[in-house]
């Protein structure tokens, strides 16, 4: 299986629950194609470089996954037909240097995810 990074920009008009549902749909489409979601990095709402469908902003999320090569076509097909997705972009990590960077990004996402609950516990104690 190959290592991939898929960036998805979701419409800003959706609620937090609807955005989470769209992200889950992307992850489900990866796992349906025998892929494995390794990490996810929600970058949040950001300003776009240019308006897309009259939207000046979008919710960015990056999904790191390991999938067979033929699975990417099906995942991108589903993203293409999803009206709540403004843009998407998939990058393949192929050589050793790129795979080392992939592992580094996954580790950073995992550390960030573990750090978030610790901050919440600290704020509850104060």
Residue pairs with C-beta under 8 A, 6 or more apart in sequence:
1 35
1 36
1 66
1 67
1 68
2 66
2 67
2 68
2 69
2 92
2 93
2 94
3 64
3 65
3 66
3 92
3 93
3 98
3 99
3 102
4 64
4 65
4 66
4 67
4 72
4 90
4 91
4 92
4 93
5 62
5 63
5 64
5 65
5 90
5 91
5 93
5 102
5 105
6 26
6 30
6 62
6 63
6 65
6 75
6 88
6 89
6 90
6 91
7 60
7 61
7 62
7 87
7 88
7 89
7 90
7 91
8 22
8 23
8 26
8 60
8 61
8 62
8 63
8 79
8 85
8 87
8 88
9 48
9 52
9 58
9 59
9 60
9 85
9 86
9 87
9 88
10 19
10 22
10 23
10 58
10 59
10 61
10 84
10 85
10 86
11 53
11 55
11 58
11 59
11 84
11 85
11 86
12 45
12 55
12 57
12 58
12 59
13 55
14 22
14 59
14 84
18 84
19 59
22 82
22 84
22 85
23 40
23 42
23 61
23 63
25 78
25 82
26 63
26 75
26 78
26 79
27 37
27 40
27 63
29 74
29 75
29 78
29 79
30 36
30 37
30 63
30 65
30 67
30 71
30 75
31 37
32 74
33 67
33 68
33 70
33 71
33 74
33 75
34 67
34 68
34 71
35 65
35 66
35 67
35 68
35 71
35 75
36 65
36 66
36 67
37 63
37 64
37 65
38 64
38 65
38 66
38 106
39 63
39 64
39 105
39 106
39 109
39 110
39 113
40 61
40 62
40 63
40 64
40 109
41 61
41 62
41 64
41 105
41 109
41 112
42 59
42 60
42 61
43 60
43 61
43 62
44 59
44 60
45 57
45 58
45 59
45 60
46 57
46 58
46 59
46 60
47 56
47 57
48 55
48 56
48 57
48 58
48 86
52 58
52 86
52 87
53 86
55 86
58 86
58 87
64 102
64 105
64 106
64 109
67 75
72 90
72 92
75 90
76 88
76 90
79 85
79 88
80 88
93 99
93 101
93 102
